[in-house]
Amino acid sequence: MIAAKRLIVTGRVQGVGYRWFASRAACSRNVSGWARNLPDGSVELYAQGTDSALLSFEDALRQGPVGAFVDDIEYHEASAQEDLEGFDIR
């Protein structure tokens, strides 16, 4: 079963390659979705995949790339999108 979540990551997550890191982490875990910077300095992500894939992805997001510091991740349930493939940087 495919699950979906919307996540807001706060901390030092812009200007450190966080979205690219998230894209690589998602693709290696068979998670689809997208990531984008928000004006307040946070990063918003939409991710969908199996429950185990999403848990592994969320663990990776807590670590982030070198130079990033994650203060918090806010989780929101979302509806899965049937036609979504890959992971985009927006």
LINNORCOR-V549330 format. One record per residue. N is the residue number from 0. RES is the residue in three letters. BURIAL is + if it has 16 or more other C-alpha atoms within 10 Angstrom, else -. Layout:
[[N:RES:BURIAL] [N:RES:BURIAL]]
//
This chain:
[[0:MET:-] [1:ILE:-] [2:ALA:+] [3:ALA:+] [4:LYS:+] [5:ARG:+] [6:LEU:+] [7:ILE:+] [8:VAL:+] [9:THR:+] [10:GLY:-] [11:ARG:+] [12:VAL:+] [13:GLN:+] [14:GLY:-] [15:VAL:-] [16:GLY:-] [17:TYR:+] [18:ARG:+] [19:TRP:+] [20:PHE:-] [21:ALA:+] [22:SER:+] [23:ARG:-] [24:ALA:+] [25:ALA:+] [26:CYS:-] [27:SER:-] [28:ARG:+] [29:ASN:+] [30:VAL:+] [31:SER:+] [32:GLY:+] [33:TRP:+] [34:ALA:+] [35:ARG:+] [36:ASN:+] [37:LEU:-] [38:PRO:-] [39:ASP:-] [40:GLY:-] [41:SER:+] [42:VAL:+] [43:GLU:+] [44:LEU:+] [45:TYR:+] [46:ALA:+] [47:GLN:+] [48:GLY:+] [49:THR:-] [50:ASP:-] [51:SER:-] [52:ALA:+] [53:LEU:+] [54:LEU:-] [55:SER:-] [56:PHE:+] [57:GLU:+] [58:ASP:-] [59:ALA:-] [60:LEU:+] [61:ARG:-] [62:GLN:-] [63:GLY:+] [64:PRO:+] [65:VAL:-] [66:GLY:-] [67:ALA:+] [68:PHE:+] [69:VAL:+] [70:ASP:-] [71:ASP:-] [72:ILE:+] [73:GLU:-] [74:TYR:-] [75:HIS:-] [76:GLU:-] [77:ALA:-] [78:SER:-] [79:ALA:+] [80:GLN:-] [81:GLU:-] [82:ASP:-] [83:LEU:-] [84:GLU:-] [85:GLY:-] [86:PHE:+] [87:ASP:+] [88:ILE:-] [89:ARG:-]]
//
